[in-house]
C-alpha cells in the first residue's frame, strides 16, 4: 500500500534493519566466543570495539528508520481515511 516514491525508501530502511540484525547476531556470537575458556579478554575487546561502534551506529540508524517508517504508515493511514469524494464541495 506504499506509494511508488515510498517503496525505495522502505527498501533502504529494510536493508539497514537487515544489516543491523546481522551485526547483532555476529556480536552475540563473538561475545559467546570471548566468554569461552580460551579467549584473551584484552585482545578480544580490542578486536570487537570497531564492531560495537558500528553496531551502535546501526542501532541508532535503525531507530531513525523505524520512526520514518512509522511516519509513512501514519501518513498513509490518514490518506486512506480521506477517500475520494469525501471532501465537501
Secondary structure, DSSP 8 states (H G I E B T S, - for coil): ---HHHHHHHHHHHHHHHHHHHHHHHHHHHHHHHTSTT--HHHHHHHHHHHHHHHHHHHHHHHHHHHHHHHHHHHHHHHHHS-TT-S--
